Each structure stands twice: as structure tokens, then as C-alpha cells.
């Protein structure tokens, strides 16, 4: 992950992280998903949505109102 990116959302469901990422992107916030889920079983770990620290407050507001 590049410098100055922070986690604004994490979940046990990859699809949910992708939905949040899409919502943020639709609102002009660059976002990426890092999938930390176990590739063999898919039951361990989390998927996290990251944004640049400068966009984190706006992203958190959008996520809170989704």
C-alpha cells in the first residue's frame, strides 16, 4: 500500500468491501480493496477498503450514511 492510505472500512465479506469501494468511487473518492481473506478456505481474514488520508473524512461520512 502506498504511503498515506488508511482503512475506512473492513468486513469479512469481499463483495461488501467491493460495494463500498464502488460507492466511494462513484462519489469521486479513489479507493482500493485489499483482500486479506484466506484463499484456500475463504473463511478467515477480512477485506479492507483503503483511501488516501486526505479523503478519509469524506469517505467515512459516506460510509456512515449508506
Z-matrix of the N, CA and C atoms (Angstrom, degrees):
N
C 1 1.455
C 2 1.520 1 107.55
N 3 1.307 2 114.63 1 138.68
C 4 1.458 3 119.35 2 178.97
C 5 1.525 4 110.61 3 -69.50
N 6 1.313 5 114.50 4 162.44
C 7 1.459 6 121.36 5 -179.18
C 8 1.534 7 110.23 6 -62.81
N 9 1.312 8 115.15 7 145.89
C 10 1.471 9 123.85 8 174.09
C 11 1.526 10 114.29 9 71.43
N 12 1.321 11 118.38 10 25.81
C 13 1.458 12 121.74 11 172.53
C 14 1.522 13 107.38 12 -106.26
N 15 1.331 14 116.16 13 140.64
C 16 1.461 15 121.12 14 -176.80
C 17 1.527 16 110.12 15 -129.39
N 18 1.315 17 114.59 16 155.90
C 19 1.465 18 120.87 17 176.40
C 20 1.525 19 109.41 18 -78.59
N 21 1.328 20 115.96 19 129.15
C 22 1.466 21 119.59 20 176.16
C 23 1.525 22 111.96 21 -114.63
N 24 1.343 23 115.94 22 -10.88
C 25 1.463 24 119.47 23 -179.05
C 26 1.520 25 108.54 24 -161.04
N 27 1.320 26 116.74 25 139.50
C 28 1.460 27 119.99 26 172.83
C 29 1.521 28 108.85 27 -142.92
N 30 1.324 29 114.88 28 152.03
C 31 1.452 30 121.01 29 -175.32
C 32 1.519 31 109.75 30 -156.64
N 33 1.282 32 116.17 31 160.53
C 34 1.454 33 121.63 32 174.07
C 35 1.511 34 112.58 33 -82.13
N 36 1.317 35 117.34 34 -5.60
C 37 1.471 36 122.37 35 -177.51
C 38 1.528 37 110.65 36 -114.35
N 39 1.314 38 116.43 37 114.88
C 40 1.466 39 120.97 38 -178.21
C 41 1.525 40 111.72 39 -59.31
N 42 1.330 41 117.39 40 -41.20
C 43 1.466 42 119.89 41 -178.39
C 44 1.527 43 111.43 42 -60.83
N 45 1.332 44 116.80 43 -35.29
C 46 1.463 45 120.24 44 179.81
C 47 1.527 46 110.44 45 -67.39
N 48 1.330 47 117.04 46 -40.97
C 49 1.460 48 120.86 47 176.75
C 50 1.525 49 110.30 48 -62.24
N 51 1.331 50 117.08 49 -40.04
C 52 1.465 51 120.63 50 178.65
C 53 1.528 52 111.42 51 -65.39
N 54 1.329 53 116.89 52 -37.25
C 55 1.470 54 120.39 53 176.86
C 56 1.529 55 111.11 54 -63.69
N 57 1.327 56 116.60 55 -43.64
C 58 1.462 57 120.49 56 178.62
C 59 1.526 58 109.97 57 -64.24
N 60 1.311 59 116.58 58 -43.59
C 61 1.471 60 120.42 59 176.92
C 62 1.526 61 110.36 60 -56.50
N 63 1.324 62 117.44 61 -47.22
C 64 1.463 63 121.33 62 179.69
C 65 1.513 64 112.54 63 -60.21
N 66 1.334 65 116.76 64 -41.58
C 67 1.455 66 121.10 65 178.83
C 68 1.525 67 110.53 66 -62.99
N 69 1.343 68 116.01 67 -42.66
C 70 1.461 69 119.75 68 178.90
C 71 1.525 70 110.72 69 -65.30
N 72 1.321 71 117.21 70 -44.32
C 73 1.467 72 121.13 71 179.61
C 74 1.532 73 110.24 72 -61.74
N 75 1.319 74 117.44 73 -40.22
C 76 1.469 75 121.42 74 178.10
C 77 1.522 76 111.92 75 -61.97
N 78 1.333 77 116.61 76 -23.16
C 79 1.462 78 121.77 77 179.81
C 80 1.527 79 112.47 78 -102.34
N 81 1.321 80 116.65 79 17.70
C 82 1.460 81 121.17 80 173.64
C 83 1.514 82 115.88 81 81.64
N 84 1.325 83 116.87 82 16.53
C 85 1.466 84 120.58 83 179.49
C 86 1.522 85 108.52 84 -107.88
N 87 1.329 86 116.58 85 120.59
C 88 1.456 87 120.35 86 176.91
C 89 1.520 88 108.91 87 -68.98
N 90 1.321 89 116.27 88 128.78
C 91 1.460 90 121.28 89 -177.40
C 92 1.521 91 109.64 90 -141.53
N 93 1.314 92 115.56 91 151.00
C 94 1.461 93 121.50 92 174.79
C 95 1.523 94 108.73 93 -134.64
N 96 1.326 95 115.18 94 152.72
C 97 1.457 96 121.33 95 176.27
C 98 1.519 97 108.02 96 -109.91
N 99 1.311 98 115.96 97 129.47
C 100 1.456 99 121.68 98 171.06
C 101 1.521 100 106.79 99 -107.77
N 102 1.313 101 114.94 100 118.57
C 103 1.451 102 120.20 101 -176.81
C 104 1.518 103 109.68 102 -92.24
N 105 1.311 104 116.42 103 108.31
C 106 1.449 105 121.99 104 178.66
C 107 1.515 106 112.64 105 -98.25
N 108 1.333 107 115.76 106 13.45
C 109 1.461 108 120.43 107 -179.60
C 110 1.521 109 110.16 108 -70.91
N 111 1.307 110 116.19 109 145.57
C 112 1.455 111 122.02 110 177.02
C 113 1.526 112 109.14 111 -64.60
N 114 1.325 113 117.03 112 126.95
C 115 1.465 114 120.37 113 -175.53
C 116 1.525 115 112.96 114 -75.28
N 117 1.323 116 118.03 115 -23.85
C 118 1.462 117 119.88 116 -177.39
C 119 1.529 118 112.15 117 -82.27
N 120 1.324 119 115.80 118 -46.40
C 121 1.457 120 119.27 119 -176.12
C 122 1.525 121 113.53 120 -106.26
N 123 1.329 122 117.15 121 -27.80
C 124 1.460 123 120.74 122 178.50
C 125 1.509 124 114.83 123 70.98
N 126 1.331 125 117.07 124 13.90
C 127 1.463 126 118.99 125 -177.66
C 128 1.521 127 113.06 126 -112.64
N 129 1.314 128 117.86 127 -5.31
C 130 1.462 129 121.58 128 -177.95
C 131 1.516 130 110.10 129 -117.66
N 132 1.326 131 116.48 130 145.89
C 133 1.454 132 120.87 131 176.30
C 134 1.513 133 112.59 132 94.39
N 135 1.328 134 114.07 133 177.56
C 136 1.458 135 120.20 134 -178.02
C 137 1.518 136 110.92 135 -135.01
N 138 1.309 137 114.69 136 157.95
C 139 1.459 138 122.29 137 170.45
C 140 1.516 139 106.58 138 -101.94
N 141 1.338 140 116.83 139 133.21
C 142 1.463 141 120.98 140 -176.18
C 143 1.518 142 110.33 141 -122.13
N 144 1.327 143 115.39 142 142.52
C 145 1.461 144 122.18 143 176.47
C 146 1.527 145 107.35 144 -101.62
N 147 1.322 146 115.30 145 127.28
C 148 1.464 147 122.24 146 -179.75
C 149 1.527 148 110.07 147 -114.78
N 150 1.324 149 115.93 148 143.92
C 151 1.462 150 123.12 149 172.44
C 152 1.526 151 107.94 150 -136.08
N 153 1.320 152 115.77 151 163.35
C 154 1.461 153 119.72 152 175.93
C 155 1.519 154 108.05 153 -66.72
N 156 1.318 155 115.13 154 143.06
C 157 1.464 156 121.30 155 -176.29
C 158 1.532 157 112.06 156 -53.69
N 159 1.324 158 117.68 157 -32.16
C 160 1.468 159 120.87 158 -179.39
C 161 1.529 160 112.31 159 -68.95
N 162 1.326 161 117.62 160 -21.05
C 163 1.460 162 121.60 161 -179.87
C 164 1.528 163 112.82 162 -105.01
N 165 1.326 164 116.99 163 0.01
C 166 1.460 165 120.97 164 -176.06
C 167 1.530 166 113.80 165 -60.91
N 168 1.339 167 119.94 166 -46.34
C 169 1.476 168 118.16 167 -179.31
C 170 1.531 169 112.93 168 -59.05
N 171 1.323 170 116.95 169 -43.55
C 172 1.464 171 120.34 170 178.82
C 173 1.527 172 110.73 171 -65.15
N 174 1.323 173 116.51 172 -41.29
C 175 1.465 174 120.79 173 179.25
C 176 1.526 175 110.67 174 -62.35
N 177 1.313 176 117.35 175 -43.90
C 178 1.459 177 121.07 176 -179.45
C 179 1.527 178 111.41 177 -64.04
N 180 1.322 179 117.26 178 -36.56
C 181 1.479 180 120.56 179 176.47
C 182 1.521 181 110.30 180 -64.22
N 183 1.331 182 116.97 181 -45.29
C 184 1.457 183 120.23 182 179.20
C 185 1.528 184 111.73 183 -62.93
N 186 1.304 185 116.89 184 -42.22
C 187 1.460 186 120.76 185 -179.76
C 188 1.528 187 110.30 186 -65.01
N 189 1.303 188 116.83 187 -38.87
C 190 1.470 189 120.88 188 -179.58
C 191 1.519 190 112.80 189 -65.37
N 192 1.333 191 116.59 190 -27.18
C 193 1.469 192 119.84 191 -176.85
C 194 1.531 193 112.70 192 -101.03
N 195 1.314 194 117.24 193 6.41
C 196 1.480 195 118.98 194 -177.61
C 197 1.483 196 112.55 195 -74.27
